[in-house]
Amino acid sequence: QVQLVESGGGLVQAGEPLSLSCAASGVIFSIYAMGWYRQAPGKQRDMVALIFKGGIIKYADDVKGRFTISDISTDNAKKTMSLQMNDLKPEDTAAYYCYAIASGRAEYWGQGTQVTVSS
């Protein structure tokens, strides 16, 4: 099992930056990708950014050039990863979920952290 804990959400004004962090604990050796999804009220949960072992990164088209996902680091039996979000827009408002996928295609989700961008 893998446990994911997010931090860093909040309320910002349009154009401001915000950073999210995710810490993974448990059976972390099996993780081969981590990333972020987001879900706005009444909408489906969509991929924002993913980073795979080996460094392959994927971004949603609407965040390319504004969001940057960090490498996955491992320290003290935890893996951590962050998302730097710049030039935030009101349409970025959503609950952001940390995501990890491990061997056997086991998927894990954090509890979510709210990001609200005011215009």
Secondary structure as GFF3:
##gff-version 3
##sequence-region A 1 119
A	DSSP	beta_strand	2	7	.	.	.	ID=ss1
A	DSSP	beta_strand	10	13	.	.	.	ID=ss2
A	DSSP	beta_strand	18	26	.	.	.	ID=ss3
A	DSSP	three_ten_helix	28	30	.	.	.	ID=ss4
A	DSSP	beta_strand	31	39	.	.	.	ID=ss5
A	DSSP	beta_strand	46	52	.	.	.	ID=ss6
A	DSSP	beta_strand	57	59	.	.	.	ID=ss7
A	DSSP	three_ten_helix	61	63	.	.	.	ID=ss8
A	DSSP	beta_strand	67	69	.	.	.	ID=ss9
A	DSSP	beta_strand	73	75	.	.	.	ID=ss10
A	DSSP	beta_strand	78	85	.	.	.	ID=ss11
A	DSSP	three_ten_helix	90	92	.	.	.	ID=ss12
A	DSSP	beta_strand	94	102	.	.	.	ID=ss13
A	DSSP	three_ten_helix	103	105	.	.	.	ID=ss14
A	DSSP	beta_strand	106	109	.	.	.	ID=ss15
A	DSSP	beta_strand	113	118	.	.	.	ID=ss16
###
